[in-house]
Amino acid sequence: MKIFSAVLVYTLVSPYASAAFTETELNQLQEINEKYIRKAEASKVLLDKKVQETIQNLPEQKSKIVNLKKSWDKTIEKKCHLFIFESINTDAEIARENDCLANEYLSEMDFFERLNK
């Protein structure tokens, strides 16, 4: 009877222990994803400021700068999507994509920074 009771208790408690672990994992994953999302957003803000600064410094080149920015945005989106193809539909997808976006935005920002010198 003790074995039956132990098995019964284990069967009833086990899903809840597993669920708590899963919830912890999900919270950790969410924190990681949010960190990389914030990194991408912050990089995008810096890039947008640098583009505006470049337009102010080179107003005669505004249309070229705007067109380049639009082109670059599409390229970054495609580049990062290709870069993370192995991570698609995995837990790492969001973090990897946003890390790629952040790095590409900063690279683009460096380009515009060089135009300002």
Summary of the structure (lengths in Angstrom):
residues: 117
radius of gyration: 23.5
end to end distance: 82.6
largest distance: 87.8
contacts: 292
relative contact order: 0.13
helix: 91%
strand: 0%
